[in-house]
């Protein structure tokens, strides 16, 4: 029975956030004495199925409210614990006054790299970033754009197929060329879209896991990129696409392009057991027949990708990469993820493994099964889509600042500190419309694709969208983890869904003001230790604004009319203007603040 007295009960827990196994978690409630009494705490341990009813002990009476506390012992309880609180009213009814309280319990030896949170992640869609030299493509299967400002091909051909075979020529040497530019943005992690050989511009249909796509360069180019990136304090992480291959590949060989005996060609193929065949064909990823699905736990596939001395994982880590982003991690079996992360850590304990998960990863259910990404040490971190969704919903007026604050705090409450620092905090990717477009022209999100391909914001729309993008980026950069910058967002790129969000970078046509803003944010992110490991606290939240404090850094954003913001006690330095601010500040509409608390001057001894 849901409580009719929801506003007559106040609850809290300590400690906040996920806990290491063996810790006791206190859950407190304050009940209005005239309406509720005798609370009990029920804890359900998901890993064992055990259920425990805990009487709550009275602590004190204050302002008409009785305070009670119950303690949940998490010994031998790695996994999720779900708690609810019941109390009685004076008619003898038992009332549920709080439920769905999640406690995430992780193992004591779970640890993740600290470096990932110390700078910006830059997401490069390799073909669309920068080309050094002449195009490396001379294959008749591809069409090379003569002008980098041309719109990517998005319509099907005369056979009704969208072939994804138009390219611009971006390559690994082009990324090397732009390392000083990335450094100016505070980039410390370069996340590359897939770079293995594949017959498409996006390369998510892998043809050969052990070969760099010739359009992008060679293994030596990757080694050079990793080495030169390291000189700037950067690491390179690769996109691992292990749930499916391409049908036109060494392993499946549907088109007969390769000398290998592909799985589709013979039951005697060494790759036959990687795939599932039936009388009507074969299983494919989301029904796309050019992407045959892989049985990841097939021993020979596990050996090839993970276990062998020169496995795919080992082969590329020997080039100096700093880790992996795993495509569709929720479609990879738990055992596969566990083995992969263990192997990565054997090769480099400081490497990072980040999964593509679009929801709260702490309680994600995929294919009818709870996914223990953090509690079973399967991942270091995940792509933070809930952060993106919350920020954009707030800035487009779908939720208020209070709801956004609750959503952000709940997410941090569910994630271990270890995985918080390995969050890839994005507001746009190659799979979503550009953030600038969502903020400036959301009314066209469901329009015809041909219309959207030609849609550009007018001057007023663009000015408004850029103002809002700065607010979005401020929230993104203050959140625990690493802000992930999708290539070109800092330059003011527009675009709806794939492939309109995958246009070529507009070199020499960047929005210089927006770029300077991102460069300042990147500098702040790299230099301020509070943004690496500081405690995240919502200082104030109202309908239209949000004030967040992390250590000695304060970030405020305001989507509404002018707002006077009272500051915490102390002297504050504006990190964008170097002005000193005390007590309060007037925040303009679509305004933001980045402040640093100044140390109090030491008094001289008398």
LUMMIVO-288699 format. One line per 5 residues: for each residue x, y, z of C-alpha. Coordinates in nm, 3 decimals. Example, Ala and Ser with C-alpha at 12.3 -4.5 7.8 and 13.67 -1.06 7.14 Angstrom:
BEGIN
1.230 -0.450 0.780 ~ 1.367 -0.106 0.714
This chain:
BEGIN
0.000 0.000 0.000 ~ 0.153 0.335 -0.104 ~ 0.172 0.589 0.175 ~ -0.092 0.864 0.192 ~ 0.157 1.023 0.434
0.447 1.060 0.193 ~ 0.505 1.419 0.308 ~ 0.486 1.318 0.674 ~ 0.801 1.103 0.649 ~ 1.158 1.207 0.575
1.426 0.952 0.492 ~ 1.804 0.956 0.452 ~ 2.092 0.707 0.438 ~ 2.454 0.698 0.544 ~ 2.702 0.655 0.393
2.580 0.792 0.062 ~ 2.663 0.607 -0.258 ~ 2.772 0.254 -0.334 ~ 2.957 0.072 -0.056 ~ 3.235 -0.183 -0.027
3.117 -0.525 0.088 ~ 3.101 -0.555 0.466 ~ 3.005 -0.193 0.530 ~ 2.692 -0.122 0.732 ~ 2.446 0.122 0.579
2.219 0.324 0.806 ~ 1.877 0.422 0.677 ~ 1.698 0.684 0.883 ~ 1.339 0.806 0.879 ~ 1.164 1.088 1.061
0.793 1.029 1.112 ~ 0.531 1.283 1.212 ~ 0.441 1.154 1.559 ~ 0.071 1.232 1.526 ~ 0.033 1.012 1.217
0.296 0.733 1.198 ~ 0.489 0.504 1.431 ~ 0.674 0.168 1.465 ~ 0.877 0.166 1.139 ~ 1.052 -0.145 1.006
1.321 -0.173 0.741 ~ 1.311 -0.460 0.491 ~ 1.629 -0.544 0.297 ~ 1.623 -0.781 -0.002 ~ 1.965 -0.914 -0.103
1.947 -0.977 -0.476 ~ 2.256 -1.199 -0.500 ~ 2.129 -1.455 -0.248 ~ 1.755 -1.397 -0.251 ~ 1.770 -1.343 0.126
1.517 -1.108 0.285 ~ 1.572 -0.943 0.621 ~ 1.324 -0.743 0.830 ~ 1.504 -0.499 1.060 ~ 1.323 -0.318 1.343
1.419 0.050 1.339 ~ 1.545 0.201 1.664 ~ 1.411 0.530 1.800 ~ 1.671 0.806 1.827 ~ 1.502 1.135 1.921
1.203 1.366 1.885 ~ 1.242 1.702 1.714 ~ 0.974 1.943 1.593 ~ 0.708 1.678 1.622 ~ 0.902 1.418 1.424
1.033 1.091 1.571 ~ 1.365 0.984 1.421 ~ 1.443 0.614 1.375 ~ 1.739 0.430 1.225 ~ 1.792 0.080 1.087
2.125 -0.069 0.978 ~ 2.178 -0.300 0.680 ~ 2.482 -0.528 0.711 ~ 2.631 -0.591 0.364 ~ 2.867 -0.872 0.468
2.881 -1.136 0.190 ~ 2.630 -0.931 -0.011 ~ 2.813 -0.822 -0.328 ~ 2.543 -0.708 -0.569 ~ 2.231 -0.497 -0.521
2.034 -0.466 -0.199 ~ 1.681 -0.327 -0.227 ~ 1.529 -0.165 0.081 ~ 1.189 -0.037 0.179 ~ 1.047 0.112 0.495
0.702 0.042 0.643 ~ 0.531 0.215 0.934 ~ 0.193 0.196 1.104 ~ -0.077 0.458 1.125 ~ -0.310 0.491 1.420
-0.583 0.289 1.249 ~ -0.350 -0.012 1.255 ~ -0.268 -0.003 0.882 ~ 0.084 -0.085 0.767 ~ 0.199 0.182 0.524
0.491 0.167 0.278 ~ 0.655 0.506 0.324 ~ 0.969 0.444 0.114 ~ 1.066 0.179 -0.138 ~ 1.312 0.119 -0.420
1.607 0.227 -0.205 ~ 1.907 0.082 -0.390 ~ 2.235 -0.004 -0.220 ~ 2.511 -0.105 -0.461 ~ 2.765 -0.333 -0.290
3.098 -0.389 -0.466 ~ 3.397 -0.612 -0.395 ~ 3.683 -0.483 -0.181 ~ 3.947 -0.524 -0.454 ~ 3.756 -0.334 -0.724
3.972 -0.050 -0.851 ~ 3.992 0.163 -1.164 ~ 4.247 0.400 -1.325 ~ 4.261 0.749 -1.174 ~ 4.406 0.916 -1.483
4.087 0.893 -1.685 ~ 3.910 1.161 -1.476 ~ 4.197 1.408 -1.506 ~ 4.117 1.547 -1.850 ~ 3.884 1.553 -2.148
3.795 1.258 -2.372 ~ 3.780 1.349 -2.741 ~ 3.566 1.121 -2.958 ~ 3.708 1.107 -3.311 ~ 3.507 0.968 -3.602
3.823 0.899 -3.796 ~ 3.706 0.940 -4.157 ~ 3.551 1.280 -4.079 ~ 3.822 1.448 -3.870 ~ 4.132 1.538 -4.072
4.322 1.395 -4.366 ~ 4.694 1.431 -4.397 ~ 4.820 1.375 -4.748 ~ 4.622 1.232 -5.036 ~ 4.323 1.001 -4.979
4.446 0.649 -4.905 ~ 4.150 0.499 -5.088 ~ 4.165 0.377 -5.447 ~ 3.896 0.110 -5.411 ~ 3.608 0.134 -5.663
3.366 0.025 -5.388 ~ 3.404 0.371 -5.234 ~ 3.310 0.724 -5.334 ~ 3.547 0.996 -5.215 ~ 3.399 1.340 -5.145
3.583 1.613 -5.330 ~ 3.466 1.878 -5.084 ~ 3.478 1.821 -4.708 ~ 3.171 2.041 -4.663 ~ 2.949 1.812 -4.870
2.665 1.639 -4.686 ~ 2.724 1.268 -4.619 ~ 2.520 1.035 -4.840 ~ 2.210 0.932 -4.648 ~ 1.963 0.815 -4.913
1.944 0.455 -5.042 ~ 2.079 0.381 -5.390 ~ 1.879 0.244 -5.683 ~ 1.874 -0.098 -5.515 ~ 1.725 0.056 -5.200
2.045 0.007 -4.997 ~ 2.222 0.266 -4.784 ~ 2.577 0.154 -4.850 ~ 2.775 0.384 -4.617 ~ 3.052 0.384 -4.876
3.114 0.757 -4.912 ~ 3.432 0.877 -4.745 ~ 3.623 1.199 -4.685 ~ 3.968 1.051 -4.624 ~ 4.038 1.123 -4.259
4.329 0.912 -4.132 ~ 4.554 0.839 -3.835 ~ 4.826 1.071 -3.959 ~ 4.564 1.344 -3.965 ~ 4.498 1.289 -3.594
4.873 1.304 -3.524 ~ 4.882 1.635 -3.711 ~ 4.609 1.774 -3.485 ~ 4.753 1.665 -3.147 ~ 4.845 2.028 -3.056
4.484 2.125 -3.125 ~ 4.354 1.844 -2.904 ~ 4.598 1.945 -2.632 ~ 4.455 2.299 -2.639 ~ 4.116 2.147 -2.547
4.253 1.968 -2.241 ~ 4.224 1.629 -2.411 ~ 4.387 1.344 -2.221 ~ 4.200 1.055 -2.386 ~ 4.148 1.012 -2.760
3.861 0.772 -2.827 ~ 3.871 0.648 -3.186 ~ 3.574 0.511 -3.375 ~ 3.657 0.161 -3.513 ~ 3.982 0.152 -3.710
4.002 -0.214 -3.812 ~ 3.954 -0.311 -4.175 ~ 3.587 -0.302 -4.275 ~ 3.388 -0.231 -4.589 ~ 3.209 0.087 -4.481
3.291 0.441 -4.373 ~ 3.196 0.373 -4.009 ~ 3.386 0.040 -3.975 ~ 3.139 -0.121 -3.735 ~ 3.118 -0.421 -3.972
3.464 -0.559 -3.893 ~ 3.633 -0.749 -4.174 ~ 3.971 -0.817 -4.009 ~ 4.037 -0.752 -3.638 ~ 4.411 -0.775 -3.687
4.450 -0.515 -3.958 ~ 4.415 -0.136 -3.959 ~ 4.180 -0.027 -4.235 ~ 4.400 0.089 -4.526 ~ 4.191 0.409 -4.556
4.320 0.508 -4.211 ~ 4.681 0.391 -4.233 ~ 4.888 0.111 -4.086 ~ 4.979 -0.046 -3.755 ~ 5.290 0.173 -3.758
5.066 0.481 -3.783 ~ 4.873 0.369 -3.475 ~ 5.197 0.308 -3.285 ~ 5.317 0.655 -3.385 ~ 4.988 0.809 -3.274
5.007 0.638 -2.934 ~ 5.370 0.741 -2.887 ~ 5.321 1.105 -2.986 ~ 4.994 1.131 -2.792 ~ 5.183 1.011 -2.483
5.423 1.304 -2.523 ~ 5.120 1.532 -2.473 ~ 5.001 1.331 -2.173 ~ 4.728 1.163 -2.379 ~ 4.619 0.802 -2.419
4.438 0.643 -2.712 ~ 4.147 0.402 -2.660 ~ 4.001 0.187 -2.934 ~ 3.642 0.093 -3.015 ~ 3.603 -0.284 -2.970
3.312 -0.426 -3.173 ~ 3.290 -0.786 -3.053 ~ 2.919 -0.875 -3.069 ~ 2.918 -0.915 -3.447 ~ 3.143 -0.904 -3.751
3.081 -0.796 -4.106 ~ 2.938 -1.049 -4.350 ~ 3.210 -0.934 -4.589 ~ 3.497 -1.044 -4.364 ~ 3.780 -1.291 -4.325
3.559 -1.486 -4.085 ~ 3.222 -1.497 -4.265 ~ 3.338 -1.425 -4.623 ~ 2.992 -1.401 -4.776 ~ 3.123 -1.211 -5.078
3.424 -1.435 -5.132 ~ 3.658 -1.137 -5.107 ~ 3.910 -1.321 -4.890 ~ 4.118 -1.635 -4.942 ~ 3.989 -1.778 -4.614
3.721 -2.046 -4.586 ~ 3.447 -1.836 -4.428 ~ 3.177 -1.960 -4.194 ~ 2.905 -1.909 -4.454 ~ 3.103 -2.108 -4.714
3.161 -2.435 -4.533 ~ 3.071 -2.624 -4.219 ~ 3.441 -2.709 -4.199 ~ 3.538 -2.344 -4.165 ~ 3.743 -2.272 -3.849
3.501 -1.983 -3.790 ~ 3.179 -2.182 -3.830 ~ 3.118 -2.215 -3.454 ~ 3.139 -1.840 -3.410 ~ 2.798 -1.795 -3.571
2.448 -1.944 -3.543 ~ 2.304 -2.090 -3.862 ~ 1.953 -2.220 -3.921 ~ 1.762 -2.342 -4.225 ~ 1.654 -1.988 -4.319
1.995 -1.829 -4.285 ~ 2.186 -1.704 -3.983 ~ 2.140 -1.485 -3.678 ~ 2.245 -1.125 -3.729 ~ 2.279 -0.817 -3.514
1.938 -0.650 -3.488 ~ 1.831 -0.831 -3.806 ~ 2.088 -0.656 -4.028 ~ 2.212 -0.932 -4.258 ~ 2.548 -0.762 -4.323
2.624 -0.794 -3.949 ~ 2.618 -1.164 -3.855 ~ 2.599 -1.203 -3.477 ~ 2.882 -1.378 -3.297 ~ 2.853 -1.642 -3.024
3.100 -1.471 -2.792 ~ 3.155 -1.764 -2.556 ~ 3.264 -2.004 -2.830 ~ 3.607 -2.120 -2.706 ~ 3.788 -2.047 -3.031
3.638 -1.695 -3.041 ~ 3.733 -1.629 -2.678 ~ 4.086 -1.745 -2.754 ~ 4.107 -1.531 -3.068 ~ 3.975 -1.209 -2.911
4.099 -1.242 -2.551 ~ 4.291 -1.546 -2.433 ~ 4.567 -1.623 -2.683 ~ 4.911 -1.481 -2.625 ~ 4.871 -1.273 -2.940
4.493 -1.226 -2.914 ~ 4.322 -0.924 -3.066 ~ 4.329 -0.753 -2.726 ~ 4.699 -0.828 -2.671 ~ 4.796 -0.748 -3.030
4.667 -0.391 -3.017 ~ 4.766 -0.320 -2.659 ~ 5.122 -0.396 -2.761 ~ 5.096 -0.086 -2.981 ~ 5.061 0.132 -2.673
4.684 0.194 -2.656 ~ 4.537 0.291 -2.317 ~ 4.225 0.079 -2.323 ~ 3.896 -0.002 -2.490 ~ 3.545 0.126 -2.538
3.320 -0.177 -2.586 ~ 3.039 -0.145 -2.838 ~ 2.693 -0.261 -2.716 ~ 2.832 -0.390 -2.386 ~ 2.483 -0.495 -2.275
2.480 -0.751 -2.557 ~ 2.809 -0.909 -2.452 ~ 2.786 -1.196 -2.199 ~ 2.905 -1.134 -1.843 ~ 3.174 -1.400 -1.872
3.307 -1.238 -2.190 ~ 3.327 -0.898 -2.023 ~ 3.493 -1.039 -1.711 ~ 3.755 -1.227 -1.912 ~ 3.824 -0.928 -2.134
3.875 -0.686 -1.844 ~ 4.100 -0.934 -1.659 ~ 4.312 -0.979 -1.971 ~ 4.338 -0.605 -2.026 ~ 4.451 -0.553 -1.666
4.708 -0.832 -1.697 ~ 4.858 -0.651 -1.994 ~ 4.831 -0.302 -1.843 ~ 4.683 -0.254 -1.495 ~ 4.635 0.115 -1.574
4.432 0.060 -1.893 ~ 4.064 0.148 -1.894 ~ 3.761 -0.059 -2.009 ~ 3.446 0.143 -2.077 ~ 3.116 -0.006 -2.192
2.844 0.136 -2.413 ~ 2.540 0.132 -2.184 ~ 2.254 0.375 -2.242 ~ 2.083 0.346 -1.903 ~ 2.178 0.345 -1.533
2.445 0.075 -1.553 ~ 2.425 -0.013 -1.183 ~ 2.081 -0.175 -1.217 ~ 2.066 -0.243 -1.591 ~ 1.861 -0.545 -1.699
1.942 -0.684 -2.044 ~ 1.772 -0.987 -2.195 ~ 1.600 -1.064 -1.866 ~ 1.921 -1.059 -1.657 ~ 2.065 -0.808 -1.414
2.405 -0.694 -1.540 ~ 2.676 -0.682 -1.268 ~ 2.905 -0.442 -1.455 ~ 3.053 -0.291 -1.139 ~ 2.970 -0.542 -0.865
3.140 -0.823 -1.061 ~ 3.422 -0.601 -1.195 ~ 3.325 -0.634 -1.561 ~ 3.383 -0.268 -1.652 ~ 3.572 0.033 -1.520
3.308 0.275 -1.642 ~ 3.036 0.338 -1.897 ~ 2.920 0.596 -2.149 ~ 2.702 0.829 -1.943 ~ 2.387 0.862 -2.155
2.164 0.937 -1.851 ~ 2.372 1.251 -1.793 ~ 2.317 1.362 -2.153 ~ 1.945 1.291 -2.135 ~ 1.906 1.482 -1.809
2.104 1.788 -1.918 ~ 1.929 1.822 -2.254 ~ 1.586 1.762 -2.097 ~ 1.654 2.039 -1.844 ~ 1.778 2.288 -2.104
1.484 2.216 -2.336 ~ 1.236 2.272 -2.054 ~ 1.116 1.913 -2.006 ~ 1.233 1.892 -1.643 ~ 1.327 2.156 -1.387
1.652 2.206 -1.200 ~ 1.528 2.018 -0.894 ~ 1.448 1.706 -1.095 ~ 1.781 1.723 -1.277 ~ 1.960 1.751 -0.942
1.773 1.449 -0.806 ~ 1.855 1.247 -1.119 ~ 2.225 1.331 -1.104 ~ 2.254 1.260 -0.732 ~ 2.069 0.931 -0.771
2.309 0.821 -1.043 ~ 2.609 0.897 -0.822 ~ 2.434 0.725 -0.531 ~ 2.417 0.405 -0.741 ~ 2.772 0.405 -0.883
3.089 0.314 -0.691 ~ 3.340 0.599 -0.667 ~ 3.574 0.381 -0.872 ~ 3.337 0.370 -1.168 ~ 3.235 0.734 -1.127
3.587 0.843 -1.216 ~ 3.572 0.633 -1.534 ~ 3.243 0.774 -1.661 ~ 3.253 0.893 -2.022 ~ 3.033 1.200 -1.975
2.885 1.283 -2.312 ~ 2.620 1.515 -2.451 ~ 2.648 1.383 -2.806 ~ 2.792 1.089 -2.998 ~ 2.797 0.940 -3.347
2.466 0.770 -3.256 ~ 2.274 1.081 -3.148 ~ 2.189 1.419 -3.303 ~ 2.439 1.696 -3.236 ~ 2.379 1.865 -2.901
2.374 2.208 -3.068 ~ 2.095 2.093 -3.299 ~ 1.891 1.939 -3.016 ~ 1.917 2.265 -2.823 ~ 1.850 2.497 -3.118
1.605 2.311 -3.341 ~ 1.435 2.034 -3.140 ~ 1.111 2.092 -3.331 ~ 1.258 1.919 -3.637 ~ 1.388 1.604 -3.465
1.109 1.392 -3.615 ~ 1.095 1.559 -3.956 ~ 1.176 1.398 -4.290 ~ 1.544 1.315 -4.322 ~ 1.582 1.496 -4.654
1.445 1.809 -4.490 ~ 1.683 1.767 -4.196 ~ 1.981 1.719 -4.427 ~ 1.929 2.072 -4.559 ~ 1.817 2.227 -4.232
2.042 2.491 -4.076 ~ 1.971 2.718 -3.784 ~ 1.916 3.087 -3.852 ~ 2.127 3.344 -3.670 ~ 1.890 3.383 -3.374
1.843 3.008 -3.331 ~ 2.215 2.949 -3.346 ~ 2.294 3.223 -3.093 ~ 2.038 3.075 -2.851 ~ 2.165 2.719 -2.909
2.528 2.819 -2.841 ~ 2.426 2.990 -2.516 ~ 2.248 2.671 -2.409 ~ 2.537 2.450 -2.524 ~ 2.767 2.640 -2.288
2.530 2.558 -2.002 ~ 2.522 2.192 -2.108 ~ 2.902 2.176 -2.125 ~ 2.935 2.337 -1.782 ~ 2.720 2.065 -1.626
2.905 1.802 -1.827 ~ 3.251 1.919 -1.718 ~ 3.168 1.950 -1.347 ~ 3.027 1.597 -1.319 ~ 3.256 1.318 -1.187
3.438 1.135 -1.465 ~ 3.574 1.263 -1.795 ~ 3.374 1.499 -2.021 ~ 3.353 1.338 -2.364 ~ 3.366 1.589 -2.646
3.227 1.460 -2.977 ~ 3.455 1.592 -3.250 ~ 3.337 1.928 -3.381 ~ 3.091 2.011 -3.104 ~ 3.346 2.265 -2.983
3.351 2.415 -3.334 ~ 2.974 2.460 -3.349 ~ 2.882 2.168 -3.575 ~ 2.513 2.101 -3.641 ~ 2.341 1.781 -3.753
2.054 1.547 -3.684 ~ 2.086 1.167 -3.667 ~ 2.337 0.940 -3.846 ~ 2.494 1.026 -4.084 ~ 2.398 1.395 -4.057
2.581 1.409 -3.723 ~ 2.892 1.273 -3.896 ~ 2.983 1.559 -4.126 ~ 3.346 1.652 -4.175 ~ 3.512 1.880 -3.920
3.486 2.244 -4.040 ~ 3.852 2.337 -4.028 ~ 3.910 2.714 -4.061 ~ 3.534 2.769 -4.021 ~ 3.509 2.702 -3.648
3.301 2.919 -3.419 ~ 3.596 3.090 -3.254 ~ 3.407 3.211 -2.945 ~ 3.267 2.864 -2.874 ~ 3.607 2.705 -2.933
3.770 2.947 -2.688 ~ 3.503 2.856 -2.431 ~ 3.581 2.485 -2.464 ~ 3.954 2.552 -2.444 ~ 3.905 2.738 -2.116
3.684 2.459 -1.980 ~ 3.945 2.201 -2.081 ~ 4.217 2.396 -1.900 ~ 4.001 2.412 -1.586 ~ 3.927 2.040 -1.604
4.295 1.949 -1.632 ~ 4.431 2.190 -1.371 ~ 4.172 2.177 -1.094 ~ 4.220 1.873 -0.872 ~ 3.868 1.913 -0.734
3.737 1.819 -1.079 ~ 3.939 1.496 -1.064 ~ 3.827 1.359 -0.732 ~ 3.624 1.624 -0.546 ~ 3.292 1.547 -0.380
2.989 1.639 -0.593 ~ 2.732 1.843 -0.398 ~ 2.420 2.020 -0.520 ~ 2.442 2.350 -0.331 ~ 2.116 2.488 -0.468
1.853 2.382 -0.724 ~ 1.542 2.566 -0.838 ~ 1.316 2.555 -1.143 ~ 1.559 2.730 -1.378 ~ 1.901 2.711 -1.219
2.143 2.474 -1.055 ~ 2.450 2.541 -0.839 ~ 2.701 2.257 -0.794 ~ 3.008 2.251 -0.571 ~ 3.296 2.008 -0.622
3.565 2.062 -0.362 ~ 3.674 2.424 -0.406 ~ 3.508 2.463 -0.749 ~ 3.158 2.606 -0.793 ~ 2.960 2.577 -1.117
2.625 2.749 -1.167 ~ 2.395 2.751 -1.469 ~ 2.074 2.947 -1.528 ~ 1.832 2.872 -1.811 ~ 1.576 3.133 -1.696
1.557 3.505 -1.629 ~ 1.819 3.695 -1.426 ~ 1.885 3.526 -1.094 ~ 2.071 3.646 -0.785 ~ 2.281 3.355 -0.659
2.395 3.355 -0.297 ~ 2.739 3.197 -0.272 ~ 2.882 2.981 0.005 ~ 3.091 3.170 0.260 ~ 3.434 3.277 0.138
3.607 3.460 -0.145 ~ 3.561 3.323 -0.494 ~ 3.765 3.378 -0.809 ~ 3.584 3.374 -1.143 ~ 3.782 3.129 -1.358
3.669 3.296 -1.681 ~ 3.731 3.660 -1.581 ~ 3.972 3.639 -1.281 ~ 3.741 3.871 -1.083 ~ 3.697 3.818 -0.710
3.335 3.763 -0.602 ~ 3.191 3.766 -0.249 ~ 2.853 3.674 -0.105 ~ 2.636 3.684 -0.419 ~ 2.637 3.728 -0.794
2.374 3.812 -1.055 ~ 2.347 3.536 -1.311 ~ 2.209 3.642 -1.649 ~ 1.959 3.442 -1.855 ~ 2.145 3.151 -2.017
2.434 3.246 -1.793 ~ 2.696 3.027 -1.630 ~ 2.959 3.065 -1.359 ~ 3.284 2.884 -1.287 ~ 3.432 2.993 -0.954
3.723 2.875 -0.740 ~ 3.728 2.928 -0.365 ~ 4.031 3.123 -0.254 ~ 4.235 3.016 0.046 ~ 4.189 3.242 0.348
4.497 3.457 0.418 ~ 4.701 3.341 0.713 ~ 4.699 3.568 1.014 ~ 5.035 3.687 1.139 ~ 5.130 3.567 1.483
5.127 3.847 1.740
